């Protein structure tokens, strides 16, 4: 049961109780004793353990999946952040190696061919970092959606445009 279904069922319950109250006899038609009994009966029914358990079960059915979804999205975002940090460090190290290799070529201590592996590793590191940044954006969008933000378009909708 999602939140919308749960809310609509509660609204229907309120509407039914309001219409039942309109159909009930007027306060003037009943004696004080009858009104007091009716009030006590309503309070007992509203606070009965059975009603409370049923309401709690309905709330848990709606809330538990949402909480679980938000926790999963937060965990995914945290993993992506730590991955980006480590990939930035690796990218910086690869950049330093490329600079060192270029300096060695400048000084004549090495050929440009020797630096191709270093450049390839630096480009692979940059590609990994860009991929991780894209995954972080998707994790953030997933968190936004889990918190009740705008729904993401279906897979087929984005390709049609």
Secondary structure, 3 states (H helix, E strand, C coil): CCHHHHHHHHHHHHHHHHHHHHHCCCHHHCCHHHHHHHHHHHHHHHCCHHHHHHHHHHHHHHHHHHHHHHHHHHHHHHHHHHHHHHHHHHHHHHHHHHHHHHHHHHHCCCCCHHHHHHHHHHHHHHHHHHHHHHHHHHHHHHHHHHCCCCCCCCHHHHHHC
